[in-house]
């Protein structure tokens, strides 16, 4: 999908398209297997396949599930989670892969919409999941946050008593703290959400300052249509939390097009811009953006879904990239994810770190219902240095 609009309203549609498509693809899982019995059901040891059988010595890729719809994945400390569609009940199950590689359906109530799930550590140092339960998950209406310990298949979800009310969604978990968005009902695209951190037991929320379009006179003089989007926050399409740092993807109208950028937010500081790209003429598999940002150690990982004209080789194309949070460096994963750009091949929907390796989801075609979607992993990944982007 290439965004080739002629007006500001098209820039708005570009942002909205990401909100409905990549929002669901970037953070939610839509998997489809035969329905499991009530409670947790182990799915056994994954098989192995080679994405590149014609290349001698290629790494062996582990296949966890074959799906029928796009899915994304959250990961933490060797664990990962996504959703599986139950065609009998027409609802979604929460799936978890533990550090031993076993995939289990958690025995909680299914959801009419895919789970917008994020994994992280609990105060007990166990692994937990956090997600919203919504009256309308597509529009993020009537959403409340739930927390679930994942290491016990008989665990019950617990509603988080976040003060202040409102519809809360897109959560991320770190021990006793949750970062999340709260919908602003009449905010429009200029100010659709607020971002907060909340520590369990506290009566107060900690607001985080969101970035917005800030244009110079030179920018507007060069492209007058940009002026109509001055001050727009746009949409936060993905969010991650690690310790005291929040990372997120922002998409906003930008004149005729839209702009997507990657940010890190630290307590008491202004947002730090990590990378940015205009969406016009984007990659073959959708608007240019940054999928599934994840902070692990001193690195911020994101799948960079775009092409840059003038750059040679993989450095300018879609790639899984990590940006150092302590130095001005960046690296690119030397992995062939199997997503070849073309009319008959499908996109990568998510890629997140899994130990020293990676777990990702890949459509077998542009229409997942035709040939399915796979959840795949590699035990290790090689990295090469790339030039760190500079942005004003």
SVG drawing of the C-alpha trace seen along z (x, -y; Angstrom):
<svg xmlns="http://www.w3.org/2000/svg" viewBox="-19 -31 48 63">
<polyline fill="none" stroke="black" stroke-width="0.4" points="0.0,0.0 1.5,-3.3 0.2,-6.5 -0.1,-8.8 -2.6,-11.4 -3.3,-14.9 -4.7,-16.7 -4.5,-17.1 -7.4,-14.7 -5.2,-12.0 -2.6,-12.6 -5.2,-12.1 -6.2,-8.8 -2.6,-7.8 -2.4,-8.1 -5.8,-6.4 -4.8,-3.5 -1.9,-2.8 -4.2,-3.1 -6.5,-0.5 -4.1,1.8 -0.7,1.6 -2.2,0.9 -3.9,4.3 -1.0,5.9 1.7,4.2 0.4,5.1 -2.4,7.6 -2.3,11.3 -4.8,12.9 -3.9,16.6 -6.1,19.5 -5.8,23.2 -8.3,25.7 -9.9,24.7 -8.3,26.0 -10.1,27.5 -10.8,25.3 -7.7,24.5 -4.1,24.6 -3.1,27.0 0.5,27.7 1.2,27.7 4.3,29.7 7.8,29.1 8.1,26.9 9.4,28.4 12.2,27.0 12.1,25.6 14.5,23.7 13.3,20.5 16.3,20.6 16.8,24.3 18.9,23.3 21.5,21.5 23.9,24.0 24.6,23.4 21.5,21.2 20.3,21.1 17.4,23.4 14.2,21.6 11.8,22.9 8.1,23.0 5.8,22.6 2.4,22.2 0.8,21.8 -1.9,19.1 -4.5,17.7 -4.4,14.0 -1.7,11.5 -0.3,11.5 2.2,9.6 4.3,10.7 5.4,9.4 8.5,10.8 10.4,10.6 13.2,12.7 12.8,15.7 9.0,15.6 6.6,14.5 2.9,14.0 0.3,13.6 -3.3,14.4 -5.0,17.4 -8.4,17.3 -10.9,19.9 -13.1,20.4 -15.7,22.3 -16.3,19.5 -15.3,16.7 -13.1,15.3 -9.4,15.1 -7.2,17.1 -4.1,15.7 -1.1,17.8 2.2,17.9 5.6,19.5 7.7,20.1 11.5,20.0 11.7,23.7 9.9,23.2 6.6,24.7 3.5,23.0 0.4,22.9 -3.1,21.5 -3.7,19.6 -7.0,20.6 -8.6,17.2 -11.8,15.9 -11.5,15.5 -11.8,12.1 -14.0,10.9 -11.1,8.9 -7.4,10.0 -5.4,9.4 -3.3,6.2 -0.8,8.0 2.6,7.0 4.9,9.1 7.2,7.9 8.4,8.7 6.1,8.8 7.2,7.5 7.9,11.2 10.3,11.3 8.0,13.7 6.8,13.0 3.4,11.4 1.1,10.2 -0.9,6.9 -3.7,6.2 -7.0,4.3 -10.4,5.7 -12.6,3.3 -16.2,2.8 -14.9,1.8 -11.3,2.7 -11.2,1.4 -12.2,-2.1 -10.5,-1.7 -13.8,-2.5 -14.5,-1.2 -11.1,0.3 -9.8,1.5 -6.4,3.0 -5.8,6.6 -2.7,8.3 -2.0,12.0 0.9,14.1 2.0,16.3 4.1,18.9 1.0,20.6 -1.6,21.9 -4.3,21.7 -3.7,18.1 -6.5,15.6 -6.4,12.2 -6.5,9.2 -8.0,5.8 -5.6,2.9 -7.3,0.2 -5.8,-2.7 -7.0,-6.0 -8.6,-8.7 -11.0,-6.6 -11.2,-6.9 -10.6,-4.3 -7.1,-2.8 -5.2,-0.8 -1.9,0.1 -0.3,1.0 3.3,2.1 4.5,3.7 7.6,3.4 7.3,4.9 4.8,2.7 4.6,0.1 2.4,-0.1 2.7,-2.6 -0.4,-3.1 -2.5,-5.4 -5.8,-7.0 -8.2,-8.1 -9.1,-11.7 -12.7,-11.4 -12.9,-14.8 -9.2,-15.1 -9.4,-14.3 -6.1,-13.6 -4.6,-16.7 -4.6,-15.2 -6.2,-11.8 -4.5,-10.3 -2.6,-11.0 0.3,-8.8 0.9,-7.9 2.9,-5.7 1.2,-4.3 2.7,-2.3 0.5,0.1 -0.9,-1.3 -0.3,-5.0 -3.3,-7.4 -1.7,-9.5 -0.6,-9.0 2.6,-10.3 1.9,-12.1 4.4,-11.8 4.8,-14.6 4.0,-13.4 5.7,-14.9 3.8,-16.8 4.4,-18.2 6.7,-21.2 7.3,-23.0 9.7,-25.9 8.8,-28.8 11.2,-27.4 9.3,-24.0 6.0,-25.7 7.4,-28.0 8.8,-25.0 5.5,-23.0 2.6,-25.2 0.3,-22.1 2.4,-21.1 1.0,-24.1 -2.4,-22.4 -0.8,-19.7 1.1,-22.0 0.8,-20.7 -0.7,-17.3 0.2,-14.5 -1.3,-11.8 -1.5,-8.2 0.8,-6.1 0.7,-2.8 3.0,-0.8 4.4,-1.2 7.1,0.6 8.4,0.2 11.7,1.2 12.6,0.0 12.1,-3.8 12.1,-4.1 9.2,-4.1 9.6,-3.6 6.8,-4.2 6.0,-4.6 4.1,-7.7 2.3,-8.3 0.8,-11.7 -0.5,-13.6 2.2,-15.4 0.9,-17.6 -0.1,-15.4 1.4,-12.3 2.0,-11.2 5.1,-10.9 6.2,-8.0 8.9,-8.2 10.4,-6.3 10.8,-7.8 12.2,-7.1 10.8,-8.8 12.6,-9.0 11.1,-10.3 11.3,-14.0 12.7,-14.5 11.3,-15.5 10.8,-12.7 14.0,-11.8 13.6,-11.2 15.4,-8.0 14.4,-7.7 11.9,-9.2 10.6,-8.7 7.8,-10.3 5.4,-7.7 4.9,-8.8 6.0,-6.1 6.6,-3.7 7.6,0.0 5.7,2.5 4.0,3.9 2.4,0.8 3.1,-2.6 6.6,-3.3 6.7,-2.9 8.5,-1.1 6.9,2.1 7.0,3.7 9.5,1.4 11.1,3.3 13.7,2.3 16.1,5.0 19.2,4.1 20.7,1.0 19.1,1.4 15.9,0.3 14.8,2.8 12.3,2.1 11.5,3.5 12.1,0.6 9.4,1.0 10.6,-1.3 12.9,-2.0 15.2,-5.0 16.1,-6.0 19.8,-6.7 20.9,-4.2 22.6,-1.0 21.7,2.5 19.8,3.6 20.8,0.5 18.1,-1.4 15.4,1.3 13.1,3.0 15.3,4.3 15.3,5.3 17.4,2.6 18.5,1.9 19.6,-1.6 21.9,-2.0 20.4,-3.9 23.8,-4.7 25.9,-5.6 25.3,-7.1 25.4,-3.7 23.0,-1.4 23.1,2.1 21.1,4.1 20.3,7.8 21.8,10.0 18.7,12.2 16.7,13.1 13.2,13.1 11.7,14.6 9.7,11.6 10.5,10.9 9.0,7.7 6.7,8.7 3.1,9.2 3.0,12.9 4.8,12.7 3.6,11.5 4.8,9.0 6.6,9.5 4.1,8.3 6.4,8.2 9.9,9.0 11.0,9.0 14.1,10.2 14.0,13.7 17.1,14.3 20.0,13.9 17.7,14.6 14.5,13.3 10.8,14.4 8.7,13.0 5.5,13.5 5.4,13.8 2.5,14.0 2.9,16.6 1.1,14.3 -0.4,10.8 -3.8,12.4 -3.1,14.4 -6.4,16.3 -5.2,17.9 -1.9,19.4 -1.6,18.6 0.8,16.9 3.7,18.4 5.2,17.7 9.0,18.3 12.2,18.0 15.9,18.1 18.1,19.0 20.8,16.4 21.2,13.3 24.3,11.7 24.5,7.9 26.4,5.4 27.0,1.7 25.0,-0.8 25.1,-4.6 22.9,-6.1 20.3,-8.4 20.5,-12.1 17.4,-14.2 17.1,-17.8"/>
</svg>
